[in-house]
Amino acid sequence: MIFLLINLSLILFFAFLIFLGVRLKIWAFIPVNTVGCIVAAASIGFDKIGWLDKVWIGVLGSALFFIFIVDVIVTLRDLGTYAEDEDLKEIHYLTSANIFEHYKIIGDERIMKAELDKQYELPLNDRLQALETWKQGNRAYLKKHYQEAIEKYDLSNNWVKTVVSNINQSGVLIRLKQYENAIGLVEQALTHNDASFEALMNYGVLEQNLKRYDEALAKFELAVNSKPESFEAWFCCGNIQLKLKEYKKAIECYNQSIRKNNEYSEAWFNKGVALKSIGEDDQALKCFDQVIKLNPVHYQAFYRRGNILNEMDYNDDAIASYDRAVKIYPEYVEAWNNRGIVLRKIGKLKEAIKSYDRAIKCNPKYHEAWINRGLAQDSLGKYKQAVMSYQRFLEFAPADKEKYVKITRKRIAEIQEKYKSRQKPLKKRTSESGNRQNETLVPEQRPTEVS
């Protein structure tokens, strides 16, 4: 009697696991626990007809033990995945907005289900398979298994064609910089829904990365029309206007972005860049201050702030800003270089050289630091060292620095000629004249605005 109750309990247990597998879509539970039900039922049957000897008890017991082990493995694997799916169900996008990437990969399961439900004429199994493979694609993307994610989204589309799968597959291709391959997918998505915000955003990102800025702007503007409350779409419009040097239009777009999300620091930052480009330095400075308030580790905002303060001759404040920039990002070559420029401007030549040295250490081919280092050494009368710095500048100077190259060569020739003459009184005068020539023949490199 006890043997019968044990096996009946096992059958009920396995049946419950089969139900759980169907309910939670843990498909591996179904065949494994079906076998468990059969083994438990066979034990009862063998006992009734008297076949249950020690050998059969060992065989059936081993089978049940094996099934329990498989159940444990499946539970650890698939229930973990189920919990992961529960966490993902209401995440709207698997990508987050930042200054560089604005493509979309939809994570909200309700959006996919709603689209599948509209295609009710298709078999239920096809729709369920499309949903499941789409979810697998999302999990693969989050694990950075990008090729697997593409394959799963493609498989989902093979079951049922959906806008969501096309959008997600295009997003992964953008992530992999396979822009031409992604274009067909966003076009397919827009064929079925020409107002799809996510498809328009992905299309805009594609065109921007392909440097087709007019086309990118058109797509982002359509995205704004589709979702006017999107601060990100307005921001992307502003970025294209900034690239097109339409600074006032860019500022208008950034203002719209800020109105939608006043705490979006990148909109404040790019607005500051645009304001600086039209000479509104005071307003630009306020923007960079706001960026730092929202994001105290935004080293680029400290750098831009330092450049403006330098131009305004607020030298101590400029140095303090550059100091903050390089503290946050010690490899910031431009900040080290411009810090040296301010130090040289206030007469701290030795400290300026140390700053240029740090820039060169970060990037040994950074030509601006080499020429600035040479100027400072020249001013200190360290002519041999200055010549070496000038020569390194000539080695790394780009083609558009032809004017500086000619003047630098002339200065090297002057120094070398005066060394050859070996006239000590002349050497002293050379130092003084050299200082004057540094101001006129080889102008120092001023901070450069880089958008």
C-alpha positions as CSV (number, residue, x, y, z in Angstrom):
1,M,0.0,0.0,0.0
2,I,2.8,2.4,0.9
3,F,4.6,1.6,-2.4
4,L,1.4,2.4,-4.3
5,L,0.9,5.8,-2.5
6,I,4.6,6.7,-3.2
7,N,4.2,6.1,-6.9
8,L,0.9,7.8,-7.1
9,S,2.4,10.8,-5.4
10,L,5.3,10.7,-7.9
11,I,2.8,10.6,-10.9
12,L,1.0,13.7,-9.4
13,F,4.3,15.5,-8.9
14,F,5.5,14.8,-12.4
15,A,2.1,15.9,-13.8
16,F,2.4,19.1,-11.8
17,L,5.8,19.8,-13.4
18,I,4.3,19.1,-16.8
19,F,1.6,21.7,-16.1
20,L,4.2,24.1,-14.8
21,G,6.2,23.6,-18.0
22,V,3.2,24.5,-20.2
23,R,2.3,27.4,-18.0
24,L,5.7,29.0,-17.8
25,K,6.8,27.8,-21.3
26,I,9.6,25.7,-19.8
27,W,9.3,23.2,-22.6
28,A,12.0,20.8,-21.4
29,F,9.8,19.9,-18.4
30,I,7.2,18.3,-20.6
31,P,9.1,15.3,-22.1
32,V,11.2,14.7,-19.0
33,N,8.3,14.5,-16.6
34,T,6.2,12.6,-19.1
35,V,8.8,9.9,-18.9
36,G,8.7,10.2,-15.1
37,C,4.9,9.6,-15.1
38,I,5.5,6.5,-17.3
39,V,8.2,5.1,-15.0
40,A,6.1,5.6,-11.9
41,A,3.1,4.0,-13.6
42,A,5.2,1.1,-14.8
43,S,6.4,0.6,-11.2
44,I,2.8,0.2,-10.1
45,G,2.0,-2.1,-13.0
46,F,5.0,-4.3,-12.5
47,D,4.2,-4.6,-8.8
48,K,0.6,-5.7,-9.6
49,I,1.7,-8.5,-12.0
50,G,4.5,-9.6,-9.8
51,W,7.4,-8.6,-12.1
52,L,8.9,-6.2,-9.6
53,D,12.1,-7.9,-8.5
54,K,15.4,-6.4,-7.3
55,V,16.6,-5.8,-10.8
56,W,13.5,-3.9,-11.9
57,I,13.5,-1.9,-8.7
58,G,17.1,-0.9,-9.4
59,V,16.3,0.0,-13.1
60,L,13.2,2.0,-12.3
61,G,14.8,3.7,-9.3
62,S,17.8,4.7,-11.4
63,A,15.4,6.1,-14.0
64,L,13.5,8.1,-11.4
65,F,16.8,9.4,-9.9
66,F,18.0,10.5,-13.4
67,I,14.7,12.3,-14.0
68,F,15.0,14.2,-10.7
69,I,18.6,15.3,-11.7
70,V,17.4,16.5,-15.1
71,D,14.5,18.4,-13.4
72,V,16.9,20.1,-11.1
73,I,19.2,21.1,-14.0
74,V,16.2,22.4,-16.1
75,T,14.8,24.3,-13.1
76,L,18.1,26.1,-12.5
77,R,18.4,26.9,-16.2
78,D,14.9,27.7,-17.4
79,L,13.4,29.2,-14.2
80,G,16.4,31.5,-14.1
81,T,15.6,32.5,-17.7
82,Y,11.9,32.9,-16.7
83,A,12.8,35.2,-13.9
84,E,15.1,37.1,-16.3
85,D,12.1,37.4,-18.7
86,E,9.9,38.7,-15.9
87,D,12.4,41.4,-15.2
88,L,12.6,42.3,-18.9
89,K,8.8,42.3,-19.6
90,E,8.3,46.0,-19.0
91,I,11.7,47.4,-20.0
92,H,10.7,49.7,-22.9
93,Y,14.1,49.8,-24.6
94,L,17.1,47.6,-24.2
95,T,19.3,50.5,-25.2
96,S,19.7,53.7,-23.3
97,A,20.2,57.3,-24.6
98,N,23.7,58.7,-24.6
99,I,25.6,61.2,-26.6
100,F,26.8,58.7,-29.2
101,E,24.1,56.1,-29.7
102,H,20.4,56.6,-30.1
103,Y,19.3,53.5,-31.9
104,K,16.4,51.5,-30.5
105,I,15.9,47.9,-29.5
106,I,12.4,47.3,-28.0
107,G,12.3,45.3,-24.8
108,D,8.7,45.7,-23.7
109,E,7.0,42.3,-24.3
110,R,3.6,43.9,-24.4
111,I,4.4,45.8,-27.6
112,M,5.4,42.6,-29.4
113,K,2.3,40.8,-28.1
114,A,0.0,43.6,-29.2
115,E,1.5,43.5,-32.7
116,L,1.1,39.7,-32.8
117,D,-2.5,39.8,-31.6
118,K,-3.4,42.0,-34.6
119,Q,-2.4,39.1,-36.8
120,Y,-5.0,36.8,-35.2
121,E,-5.7,35.1,-38.6
122,L,-2.3,33.4,-38.3
123,P,-1.9,30.1,-36.3
124,L,-1.5,30.6,-32.6
125,N,1.6,28.3,-32.5
126,D,3.3,30.6,-35.1
127,R,2.6,33.7,-33.0
128,L,3.9,32.0,-29.8
129,Q,7.1,30.9,-31.6
130,A,7.6,34.4,-33.0
131,L,7.3,35.8,-29.5
132,E,9.5,33.2,-27.9
133,T,12.4,33.6,-30.5
134,W,12.1,37.4,-30.2
135,K,12.5,37.1,-26.4
136,Q,15.5,34.9,-27.0
137,G,17.0,37.6,-29.3
138,N,16.5,40.2,-26.5
139,R,18.3,37.9,-24.0
140,A,21.2,37.3,-26.5
141,Y,21.5,41.1,-27.0
142,L,21.8,41.8,-23.3
143,K,24.5,39.2,-23.0
144,K,26.3,40.9,-26.0
145,H,25.8,37.8,-28.2
146,Y,25.0,40.1,-31.1
147,Q,25.1,37.6,-33.9
148,E,22.9,35.2,-32.0
149,A,20.4,38.1,-31.4
150,I,20.3,38.8,-35.1
151,E,19.6,35.2,-35.9
152,K,16.8,35.0,-33.3
153,Y,15.1,38.2,-34.5
154,D,15.3,36.8,-38.1
155,L,13.8,33.5,-36.9
156,S,11.0,35.4,-35.2
157,N,10.3,37.2,-38.5
158,N,10.2,33.8,-40.3
159,W,7.4,32.7,-38.0
160,V,5.5,36.0,-38.2
161,K,6.7,39.2,-39.8
162,T,6.6,42.1,-37.3
163,V,7.7,45.7,-37.2
164,V,9.3,45.1,-33.7
165,S,11.6,42.3,-34.9
166,N,12.7,44.4,-37.9
167,I,13.5,47.3,-35.5
168,N,15.4,45.2,-33.1
169,Q,17.4,43.4,-35.8
170,S,18.3,46.8,-37.3
171,G,19.4,48.1,-33.9
172,V,21.8,45.2,-33.4
173,L,23.2,45.7,-36.9
174,I,23.8,49.4,-36.1
175,R,25.6,48.3,-32.9
176,L,27.8,46.2,-35.2
177,K,28.3,49.1,-37.6
178,Q,26.6,47.1,-40.4
179,Y,24.7,50.1,-41.6
180,E,23.9,49.1,-45.2
181,N,22.4,45.8,-44.0
182,A,20.2,47.6,-41.5
183,I,18.7,50.0,-44.0
184,G,16.5,47.3,-45.6
185,L,15.1,46.3,-42.2
186,V,14.0,49.8,-41.2
187,E,12.5,50.4,-44.6
188,Q,10.5,47.2,-44.1
189,A,9.4,48.4,-40.7
190,L,8.3,51.7,-42.1
191,T,6.4,50.0,-44.9
192,H,4.1,48.5,-42.3
193,N,4.1,51.5,-40.0
194,D,5.4,54.8,-41.5
195,A,5.0,56.6,-38.2
196,S,7.1,54.1,-36.1
197,F,9.1,56.3,-33.8
198,E,11.8,53.6,-33.2
199,A,12.2,52.8,-36.9
200,L,12.6,56.5,-37.7
201,M,15.1,56.9,-35.0
202,N,17.1,53.9,-36.2
203,Y,16.9,55.2,-39.8
204,G,18.2,58.6,-38.6
205,V,21.1,57.0,-36.8
206,L,21.9,55.0,-39.9
207,E,22.0,58.1,-42.2
208,Q,24.0,60.0,-39.6
209,N,26.6,57.3,-39.4
210,L,26.8,57.2,-43.2
211,K,27.4,61.0,-43.1
212,R,24.2,61.7,-45.0
213,Y,23.2,64.5,-42.8
214,D,20.3,66.0,-44.7
215,E,18.6,62.6,-44.9
216,A,19.4,62.0,-41.2
217,L,17.8,65.3,-40.3
218,A,14.7,64.5,-42.3
219,K,14.3,61.1,-40.4
220,F,14.8,62.7,-37.0
221,E,12.3,65.4,-37.8
222,L,9.7,62.7,-38.7
223,A,10.6,61.0,-35.4
224,V,9.8,64.3,-33.6
225,N,6.5,64.5,-35.5
226,S,5.7,60.9,-34.4
227,K,6.6,61.6,-30.8
228,P,6.9,65.3,-30.0
229,E,7.5,64.7,-26.3
230,S,10.8,62.8,-27.0
231,F,13.7,64.9,-25.7
232,E,16.0,62.4,-27.5
233,A,14.6,63.0,-30.9
234,W,14.9,66.8,-30.5
235,F,18.5,66.3,-29.3
236,C,19.3,64.2,-32.4
237,C,17.9,67.0,-34.6
238,G,20.1,69.5,-32.8
239,N,23.2,67.3,-33.4
240,I,22.6,67.2,-37.1
241,Q,22.1,71.0,-37.2
242,L,25.3,71.3,-35.3
243,K,27.2,69.2,-37.9
244,L,25.6,71.3,-40.7
245,K,26.8,74.4,-38.8
246,E,23.3,75.7,-38.5
247,Y,24.0,76.8,-35.0
248,K,20.9,78.8,-34.2
249,K,18.7,76.0,-35.4
250,A,20.7,73.6,-33.3
251,I,20.1,75.8,-30.3
252,E,16.4,75.8,-30.9
253,C,16.4,72.0,-31.0
254,Y,18.4,71.7,-27.8
255,N,16.1,74.1,-26.1
256,Q,13.2,71.8,-27.0
257,S,15.1,68.8,-25.7
258,I,15.8,70.6,-22.5
259,R,12.1,71.6,-22.1
260,K,11.2,67.9,-22.4
261,N,13.9,66.9,-20.0
262,N,15.6,69.6,-18.0
263,E,18.1,67.2,-16.6
264,Y,19.5,65.9,-19.9
265,S,23.1,67.1,-19.5
266,E,24.2,66.3,-23.0
267,A,21.5,68.7,-24.4
268,W,22.9,71.4,-22.2
269,F,26.5,70.5,-23.3
270,N,25.8,70.6,-27.0
271,K,23.8,73.8,-26.6
272,G,26.9,75.3,-25.0
273,V,29.0,74.2,-27.9
274,A,26.6,75.8,-30.4
275,L,26.4,79.0,-28.4
276,K,30.2,79.2,-28.3
277,S,30.3,78.8,-32.1
278,I,28.2,82.0,-32.6
279,G,30.2,83.9,-30.0
280,E,27.8,83.8,-27.1
281,D,30.5,82.9,-24.6
282,D,28.7,84.1,-21.5
283,Q,25.6,81.9,-22.3
284,A,27.8,79.0,-23.3
285,L,29.6,79.2,-20.0
286,K,26.3,79.0,-18.2
287,C,25.4,75.9,-20.1
288,F,28.7,74.2,-19.2
289,D,28.1,75.2,-15.6
290,Q,24.7,73.5,-15.8
291,V,26.2,70.4,-17.2
292,I,28.7,70.2,-14.4
293,K,25.8,70.7,-11.9
294,L,23.9,67.7,-13.4
295,N,27.0,65.6,-14.1
296,P,30.0,66.5,-11.9
297,V,32.3,64.1,-13.7
298,H,31.7,65.5,-17.2
299,Y,35.3,66.3,-18.0
300,Q,34.5,67.7,-21.5
301,A,32.3,70.4,-19.8
302,F,35.2,71.3,-17.5
303,Y,37.5,71.5,-20.6
304,R,35.1,73.7,-22.6
305,R,34.6,75.9,-19.5
306,G,38.4,76.3,-19.2
307,N,38.7,77.4,-22.8
308,I,36.2,80.2,-22.4
309,L,37.7,81.3,-19.1
310,N,41.1,81.3,-20.8
311,E,39.8,83.6,-23.6
312,M,38.3,85.9,-21.0
313,D,41.7,86.0,-19.2
314,Y,40.3,84.5,-16.0
315,N,43.5,82.5,-15.9
316,D,43.3,81.0,-12.4
317,D,39.7,79.8,-13.0
318,A,40.7,78.4,-16.3
319,I,43.6,76.4,-14.8
320,A,41.2,75.1,-12.1
321,S,38.8,73.9,-14.8
322,Y,41.5,72.1,-16.7
323,D,42.7,70.6,-13.4
324,R,39.2,69.2,-12.8
325,A,39.1,67.8,-16.4
326,V,42.4,65.9,-16.1
327,K,41.6,64.7,-12.6
328,I,38.5,63.0,-14.0
329,Y,40.2,61.9,-17.2
330,P,44.0,61.8,-16.8
331,E,44.6,61.0,-20.5
332,Y,42.9,64.2,-21.7
333,V,45.6,65.5,-24.0
334,E,43.9,68.7,-25.1
335,A,43.2,69.7,-21.5
336,W,46.9,69.2,-20.5
337,N,48.0,71.2,-23.6
338,N,45.6,74.1,-22.9
339,R,46.5,74.1,-19.2
340,G,50.1,74.6,-20.3
341,I,49.1,77.5,-22.6
342,V,47.5,79.4,-19.7
343,L,50.5,78.7,-17.4
344,R,52.8,80.0,-20.1
345,K,50.6,83.1,-20.5
346,I,51.0,84.0,-16.8
347,G,54.7,83.4,-16.9
348,K,54.9,80.0,-15.3
349,L,57.0,78.5,-18.0
350,K,58.5,75.6,-16.1
351,E,55.0,74.5,-15.0
352,A,53.7,74.9,-18.5
353,I,56.5,72.6,-19.8
354,K,55.4,69.9,-17.3
355,S,51.9,70.2,-18.5
356,Y,53.0,69.8,-22.2
357,D,55.1,66.8,-21.1
358,R,51.9,65.2,-19.7
359,A,50.1,65.8,-23.0
360,I,53.0,64.3,-24.9
361,K,53.1,61.3,-22.5
362,C,49.5,60.7,-23.3
363,N,50.0,61.1,-27.0
364,P,53.6,61.2,-28.2
365,K,52.4,62.4,-31.7
366,Y,50.3,65.3,-30.4
367,H,52.0,68.1,-32.5
368,E,50.4,71.0,-30.7
369,A,52.0,70.1,-27.4
370,W,55.4,69.7,-29.1
371,I,55.4,73.2,-30.6
372,N,54.1,74.7,-27.4
373,R,56.8,72.9,-25.4
374,G,59.3,74.3,-27.9
375,L,58.0,77.8,-27.5
376,A,58.3,77.6,-23.7
377,Q,61.8,76.2,-23.8
378,D,62.8,78.8,-26.4
379,S,61.5,81.6,-24.0
380,L,63.6,80.1,-21.2
381,G,66.7,80.1,-23.4
382,K,66.9,76.3,-23.5
383,Y,67.6,76.4,-27.2
384,K,68.9,72.8,-27.8
385,Q,65.7,71.4,-26.1
386,A,63.6,73.9,-28.0
387,V,65.1,72.7,-31.3
388,M,64.3,69.1,-30.4
389,S,60.7,70.0,-29.6
390,Y,60.4,72.0,-32.8
391,Q,61.7,69.0,-34.8
392,R,59.2,66.7,-33.3
393,F,56.5,69.2,-34.2
394,L,57.7,69.1,-37.8
395,E,57.6,65.3,-37.7
396,F,54.0,65.1,-36.6
397,A,52.5,68.3,-38.0
398,P,49.5,67.7,-40.3
399,A,49.3,69.2,-43.8
400,D,47.1,72.0,-42.8
401,K,49.8,73.4,-40.5
402,E,52.0,74.5,-43.4
403,K,52.3,78.1,-42.1
404,Y,53.5,76.9,-38.7
405,V,55.9,74.5,-40.4
406,K,57.6,77.2,-42.4
407,I,57.9,79.5,-39.4
408,T,59.2,76.7,-37.2
409,R,61.9,75.7,-39.8
410,K,63.0,79.3,-40.0
411,R,63.3,79.5,-36.2
412,I,65.3,76.3,-36.0
413,A,67.7,77.7,-38.7
414,E,68.1,80.9,-36.7
415,I,69.0,79.0,-33.5
416,Q,71.4,76.7,-35.2
417,E,73.1,79.6,-37.0
418,K,73.6,81.5,-33.8
419,Y,75.1,78.4,-32.1
420,K,77.5,78.1,-35.0
421,S,78.7,81.7,-34.5
422,R,79.8,81.0,-30.9
423,Q,79.4,84.7,-30.0
424,K,78.5,84.8,-26.3
425,P,77.2,88.4,-26.2
426,L,75.1,87.6,-29.3
427,K,73.8,84.6,-27.5
428,K,72.3,86.8,-24.8
429,R,70.7,89.1,-27.3
430,T,69.4,86.0,-29.1
431,S,67.4,85.0,-26.0
432,E,65.7,88.3,-26.0
433,S,65.0,88.5,-29.7
434,G,64.0,84.9,-29.5
435,N,61.2,85.8,-27.1
436,R,60.0,88.5,-29.4
437,Q,60.1,86.1,-32.4
438,N,58.0,83.5,-30.5
439,E,55.2,86.0,-30.2
440,T,55.3,87.0,-33.9
441,L,57.0,84.3,-36.0
442,V,55.7,81.2,-34.1
443,P,52.3,82.2,-32.5
444,E,51.3,79.9,-29.6
445,Q,48.6,77.4,-30.1
446,R,45.4,78.7,-28.6
447,P,42.6,76.4,-27.3
448,T,40.7,75.0,-30.2
449,E,36.9,74.5,-30.2
450,V,36.1,71.0,-31.3
451,S,32.5,70.1,-31.7
